[in-house]
Amino acid sequence: MPQPSQPLNPTVQAVDTLTPCPCGHIDGYARCCEPLHLGAAATTAEQLMRSRYSAYVLKREDYLLATWHSSTRPAHLKLAAQQPAPSWLGLTVKHHESNGDHAVVEFIARLRYGGGKAQRMHEVSRFVREDGRWYYLDGMFPDA
């Protein structure tokens, strides 16, 4: 009876080059935001912000609520009910500043609703770290 084939080098990991990360990172989703979506802790507020952008793209309301600080977290976001649903077009991080357990991330997210004109959302977000995990606190819109 033939033996099942064994991998030549079981310690080599495949790099996911076929599924780009929605946040724009070159590592691809499997190595960038997916581990955070599956429960890993973000090491920086910027990494958390990028993973939250990806969660909006993927409609991961569970992740967005879990990474939102309890003092400002809404009961729900109703992402699945958005009509028209936004098409997320890209993310640019403008600035990241961390001071101990507090951080600020400024970014621009580009999106389009239905067949409409592309828009940009410019936000300066505040983050706080508690028990080794970063949480989104709130944000302001400097262009508004």
N, C-alpha and C positions, 0 to 999 in steps of 0.2 A: 504494500500500500504506500503511495507516495506521501511524503511529509509536506505539511503546509510550508510555503515559502516564508522565510524569515527576512526582515529588513536587513540590508547590508550594514547599516549603522543606525541602531535604534536611538542614539543620543542626538541625532541631527533633527532639528525641528524645521518644518516647512514654514516659509514666510508667506503670509497671505498677500499676494500682490494683485489678486483679482478683485478684491472687495476694498475699495478705497474707504478711508474713514470719513464720515460726514463732516468732521471738524476740519478736514483738510490736511491732517498730519500724514506724512509720507509712509509711516509704518503700516498703514492699513488698519481696518477696524479690529481685526482679531488681536492685534498687538497694541492698539491704542485705547479706544474707548470701551470695547467689549468687556475687558476684565473689570472695569469699574461698574459697568451695567450689571455684571454678575456678582458684585459685592466687594471687590477690592477697594481699599481706601485710596483716594487721590493723595499724592504727595505734596501738591501745591494747589492753591486756589485756582490758578490758571488751568491746571489739568482738570479740576472739577468743572470749571466753567466750560471748557471744551467738551467734556463728556455730557454736560447738560444741553449744550447746543445739539450734539448728536442725538440725545434723547428726544428733543423736540422734533428733529428730522424723522426719527423712527417711531414717534408717538408713544414713547415709553413714559407715560404719566406716572406709573408706579415709582420709577427712578427719580423723576423730577420732584415728586412729593417727598420721597425718602431723603433727598439731599437738600431740602429746603428747611431752614431752621424753624423749629417748632414755634417760636415767638411770632413769626410772620407768615407761616405756611397757610395757604388757603385749604379748604376742605377738599376741593377738586379743581381740575383745570378744564375738563370736558374737551380734550383734544380731539377725540373721535367725532365729536358733534360739530366741529368747526366747518362752516360752509360759507364761502368756498374754503377748502383746506389750503393752507399755504404750501407753496413749493419753496423749499429752502435752497438758496443758490450759493451760499458760501459764507465763510467766517474770516474776519481779520481781527487779530488781537493787537490793539494799539499800545497798551501799557499794562504792566503787572507790577504791583508794589506790595510787599509783605512786611509787616512789623509784628513779629511774634505770632500771636494767635489771631491776628486781624490782617485782612488783605483787601486790596482793591484791584479789580480787573476792568479795564476799559476795552470795549470791543465794538465792532460793527458787524451785524448780521444782515445779509441780503436775502430778500424773499419776494415772492410774487403770489398774489391771490388770484386764483382762477387764471384767466387769460390776460389779466391786467398788467399794468406797467410794473417793472421791478421797483422795489422800495428798499430802503435801508433803515435798520433800527440801530441807533447809536446809544449804547448804555454804559454807564459806569456802575459796576456792581460791587457790593460789599459782601465779604465773606468772613466767617468766624470759624475757628478750629476749637472743637470740644472733644475731649477724650480721644485725641489723635485723629479725628475725622473733620474734614472741611465741610461747611454748610453754606449755602447761599442765604444771605440775610435779606438784602433788598437792592434796588437799583434806582438810578435816576437817569433821565434822558436829557442830556445837555443841549440837544438840537431842538427840543420842544419849546 
